[in-house]
Protein backbone atom coordinates (compact mmCIF):
# COMPACT_ATOMS: atom_id res chain seq x y z
CA UNK A 1 0.00 0.00 0.00
CA UNK A 2 1.24 3.45 -0.92
CA UNK A 3 -0.84 5.41 1.62
CA UNK A 4 -2.15 4.84 5.14
CA UNK A 5 -4.65 7.36 6.53
CA UNK A 6 -5.94 7.21 10.09
CA UNK A 7 -9.68 7.79 10.30
CA UNK A 8 -10.11 7.82 14.06
CA UNK A 9 -12.28 10.81 14.92
CA UNK A 10 -13.72 10.85 11.40
CA UNK A 11 -15.28 7.43 10.90
CA UNK A 12 -13.85 5.80 14.02
CA UNK A 13 -15.83 5.00 17.12
CA UNK A 14 -16.17 2.68 20.12
CA UNK A 15 -12.42 2.46 20.62
CA UNK A 16 -11.75 1.02 17.17
CA UNK A 17 -8.63 1.94 15.27
CA UNK A 18 -9.72 2.57 11.69
CA UNK A 19 -7.40 3.30 8.78
CA UNK A 20 -7.71 3.70 5.04
CA UNK A 21 -5.21 1.69 2.97
CA UNK A 22 -4.81 2.75 -0.63
CA UNK A 23 -2.65 2.69 -3.75
CA UNK A 24 -3.20 3.66 -7.36
CA UNK A 25 -5.46 0.66 -8.01
CA UNK A 26 -7.43 -0.02 -4.86
CA UNK A 27 -8.56 1.22 -1.47
CA UNK A 28 -9.86 -0.55 1.63
CA UNK A 29 -10.64 0.10 5.28
CA UNK A 30 -8.67 -1.70 7.99
CA UNK A 31 -10.11 -2.07 11.49
CA UNK A 32 -8.30 -3.10 14.66
CA UNK A 33 -10.43 -3.77 17.73
CA UNK A 34 -9.81 -5.92 20.78
CA UNK A 35 -13.34 -7.16 21.58
CA UNK A 36 -13.52 -10.48 19.76
CA UNK A 37 -17.25 -11.07 20.35
CA UNK A 38 -18.18 -7.72 18.85
CA UNK A 39 -15.92 -8.32 15.86
CA UNK A 40 -17.60 -11.69 15.30
CA UNK A 41 -21.03 -10.04 15.40
CA UNK A 42 -20.00 -7.39 12.86
CA UNK A 43 -18.38 -9.85 10.46
CA UNK A 44 -21.21 -12.39 10.55
CA UNK A 45 -23.91 -9.72 10.28
CA UNK A 46 -22.08 -8.09 7.37
CA UNK A 47 -21.91 -11.32 5.39
CA UNK A 48 -25.51 -12.17 6.20
CA UNK A 49 -26.82 -8.76 5.18
CA UNK A 50 -24.89 -8.86 1.91
CA UNK A 51 -26.45 -12.24 1.14
CA UNK A 52 -29.78 -10.45 1.38
CA UNK A 53 -28.57 -7.75 -1.00
CA UNK A 54 -28.37 -5.05 1.64
CA UNK A 55 -25.93 -2.12 1.25
CA UNK A 56 -23.21 -2.96 3.78
CA UNK A 57 -19.44 -3.20 3.28
CA UNK A 58 -17.94 -6.32 1.75
CA UNK A 59 -15.53 -8.12 4.08
CA UNK A 60 -12.21 -8.79 2.33
CA UNK A 61 -10.39 -10.63 5.11
CA UNK A 62 -10.12 -11.12 8.86
CA UNK A 63 -7.76 -12.22 11.61
CA UNK A 64 -9.85 -12.60 14.74
CA UNK A 65 -6.86 -13.68 16.82
CA UNK A 66 -5.37 -10.23 16.20
CA UNK A 67 -8.68 -8.37 16.33
CA UNK A 68 -8.26 -7.18 12.74
CA UNK A 69 -10.34 -7.20 9.59
CA UNK A 70 -10.37 -5.56 6.18
CA UNK A 71 -13.53 -4.20 4.59
CA UNK A 72 -14.79 -2.26 1.58
CA UNK A 73 -14.12 1.47 1.50
CA UNK A 74 -17.44 3.30 1.15
CA UNK A 75 -16.01 6.80 1.18
CA UNK A 76 -16.20 9.64 3.69
CA UNK A 77 -19.61 11.26 3.20
CA UNK A 78 -21.90 10.43 6.10
CA UNK A 79 -25.58 11.26 6.06
CA UNK A 80 -24.90 13.64 8.94
CA UNK A 81 -22.33 15.57 6.86
CA UNK A 82 -24.65 15.60 3.85
CA UNK A 83 -27.50 17.06 5.90
CA UNK A 84 -25.23 19.63 7.56
CA UNK A 85 -23.78 20.77 4.24
CA UNK A 86 -27.18 21.10 2.61
CA UNK A 87 -28.51 22.96 5.61
CA UNK A 88 -25.67 25.48 5.41
CA UNK A 89 -26.03 25.82 1.66
CA UNK A 90 -29.82 26.08 1.88
CA UNK A 91 -30.07 23.41 -0.76
CA UNK A 92 -33.37 22.22 -2.10
CA UNK A 93 -35.48 20.40 0.47
CA UNK A 94 -36.08 17.80 -2.20
CA UNK A 95 -32.45 16.64 -1.93
CA UNK A 96 -32.73 16.15 1.82
CA UNK A 97 -36.12 14.44 1.61
CA UNK A 98 -34.82 12.09 -1.06
CA UNK A 99 -31.83 11.14 1.10
CA UNK A 100 -34.11 10.42 4.05
CA UNK A 101 -36.46 8.43 1.83
CA UNK A 102 -33.70 6.17 0.52
CA UNK A 103 -32.31 5.53 4.00
CA UNK A 104 -35.64 4.76 5.66
CA UNK A 105 -36.73 2.53 2.76
CA UNK A 106 -33.90 0.09 3.54
CA UNK A 107 -34.63 -0.22 7.27
CA UNK A 108 -37.50 -2.77 7.05
CA UNK A 109 -35.29 -5.05 4.98
CA UNK A 110 -32.81 -5.23 7.85
CA UNK A 111 -35.54 -5.64 10.45
CA UNK A 112 -37.81 -8.16 8.74
CA UNK A 113 -36.24 -9.73 5.66
CA UNK A 114 -32.68 -10.19 6.92
CA UNK A 115 -33.78 -10.50 10.54
CA UNK A 116 -35.87 -13.56 9.76
CA UNK A 117 -32.91 -15.95 9.41
CA UNK A 118 -30.16 -14.03 11.22
CA UNK A 119 -27.96 -15.94 13.68
CA UNK A 120 -28.79 -14.16 16.94
CA UNK A 121 -26.37 -16.41 18.81
CA UNK A 122 -23.52 -14.07 17.86
CA UNK A 123 -25.19 -10.89 19.14
CA UNK A 124 -23.05 -8.92 21.58
CA UNK A 125 -23.41 -8.38 24.49
CA UNK A 126 -26.86 -10.05 24.55
CA UNK A 127 -29.11 -11.65 21.95
CA UNK A 128 -32.44 -10.05 22.87
CA UNK A 129 -33.54 -6.53 23.76
CA UNK A 130 -34.62 -6.89 27.40
CA UNK A 131 -35.79 -4.51 30.13
CA UNK A 132 -32.23 -3.58 31.09
CA UNK A 133 -31.43 -2.69 27.46
CA UNK A 134 -34.49 -0.43 27.21
CA UNK A 135 -33.63 1.27 30.50
CA UNK A 136 -30.04 1.91 29.36
CA UNK A 137 -31.16 3.55 26.11
CA UNK A 138 -33.86 5.67 27.74
CA UNK A 139 -31.52 6.87 30.50
CA UNK A 140 -28.92 7.77 27.90
CA UNK A 141 -31.59 9.79 26.06
CA UNK A 142 -32.63 11.46 29.31
CA UNK A 143 -29.16 12.52 30.44
CA UNK A 144 -27.60 13.35 27.09
CA UNK A 145 -30.55 15.04 25.39
CA UNK A 146 -33.47 15.95 27.63
CA UNK A 147 -31.41 17.36 30.49
CA UNK A 148 -28.99 19.16 28.19
CA UNK A 149 -31.99 20.72 26.46
CA UNK A 150 -33.45 21.75 29.86
CA UNK A 151 -36.53 19.75 28.89
CA UNK A 152 -36.51 17.00 31.48
CA UNK A 153 -38.25 18.62 34.45
CA UNK A 154 -41.50 19.44 32.67
CA UNK A 155 -42.12 16.32 30.65
CA UNK A 156 -43.11 13.60 33.13
CA UNK A 157 -40.71 11.28 31.38
CA UNK A 158 -40.66 8.58 34.06
CA UNK A 159 -44.28 7.63 33.44
CA UNK A 160 -43.85 7.74 29.66
CA UNK A 161 -40.64 5.69 29.80
CA UNK A 162 -42.39 3.02 31.86
CA UNK A 163 -45.28 2.81 29.38
CA UNK A 164 -42.87 2.59 26.44
CA UNK A 165 -40.83 -0.13 28.15
CA UNK A 166 -43.92 -2.23 28.94
CA UNK A 167 -45.13 -1.89 25.35
CA UNK A 168 -41.79 -2.88 23.84
CA UNK A 169 -41.51 -5.95 26.05
CA UNK A 170 -45.08 -7.08 25.30
CA UNK A 171 -44.92 -6.52 21.51
CA UNK A 172 -43.73 -9.32 19.18
CA UNK A 173 -39.93 -9.40 19.39
CA UNK A 174 -38.85 -11.64 16.52
CA UNK A 175 -37.25 -8.90 14.43
CA UNK A 176 -33.76 -7.47 14.05
CA UNK A 177 -33.70 -4.49 16.37
CA UNK A 178 -31.31 -2.12 14.60
CA UNK A 179 -29.56 -0.11 17.27
CA UNK A 180 -27.30 2.77 16.22
CA UNK A 181 -29.40 3.58 13.16
CA UNK A 182 -27.88 7.05 13.09
CA UNK A 183 -26.86 9.62 10.51
CA UNK A 184 -23.17 9.34 11.48
CA UNK A 185 -23.26 5.59 10.77
CA UNK A 186 -24.74 5.88 7.28
CA UNK A 187 -22.50 6.67 4.32
CA UNK A 188 -23.64 8.08 0.99
CA UNK A 189 -21.86 6.91 -2.16
CA UNK A 190 -23.19 8.02 -5.54
CA UNK A 191 -26.29 9.27 -3.68
CA UNK A 192 -27.02 5.77 -2.35
CA UNK A 193 -26.94 4.89 1.37
CA UNK A 194 -24.63 2.29 2.88
CA UNK A 195 -24.73 1.12 6.49
CA UNK A 196 -21.63 0.47 8.61
CA UNK A 197 -22.62 0.12 12.29
CA UNK A 198 -25.10 -2.62 13.20
CA UNK A 199 -23.13 -5.01 15.37
CA UNK A 200 -25.00 -3.79 18.46
CA UNK A 201 -28.27 -5.07 17.01
CA UNK A 202 -30.24 -7.90 18.58
CA UNK A 203 -33.67 -9.53 18.51
CA UNK A 204 -36.45 -7.16 19.55
CA UNK A 205 -39.62 -5.27 18.72
CA UNK A 206 -40.18 -3.94 15.21
CA UNK A 207 -41.33 -0.58 16.56
CA UNK A 208 -38.04 0.35 18.21
CA UNK A 209 -34.77 1.61 16.78
CA UNK A 210 -32.09 3.78 18.29
CA UNK A 211 -32.60 6.61 15.84
CA UNK A 212 -30.76 9.88 15.29
CA UNK A 213 -30.73 11.49 11.85
CA UNK A 214 -29.55 15.00 12.58
Secondary structure, DSSP 4 states (H G I P E B T S, - for coil): --EEEE-TTTT--TT-EEEEEE-SS-EEEEEE-S-HHHHHHHHHHHHHHHHTT--BPPEEEEETTTTEEEEE---S-BHHHHHHHHHHHT--HHHHHHHHHHHHHHHHIIIIIIGGG--GGG-SS-SB--HHHHHHHHHHHIIIIITTTT-GGGTTHHHHHHHHHHHHHHS---EEE-TTEEGGGEEEETTEEEE---TT-EEE-TT---EE--
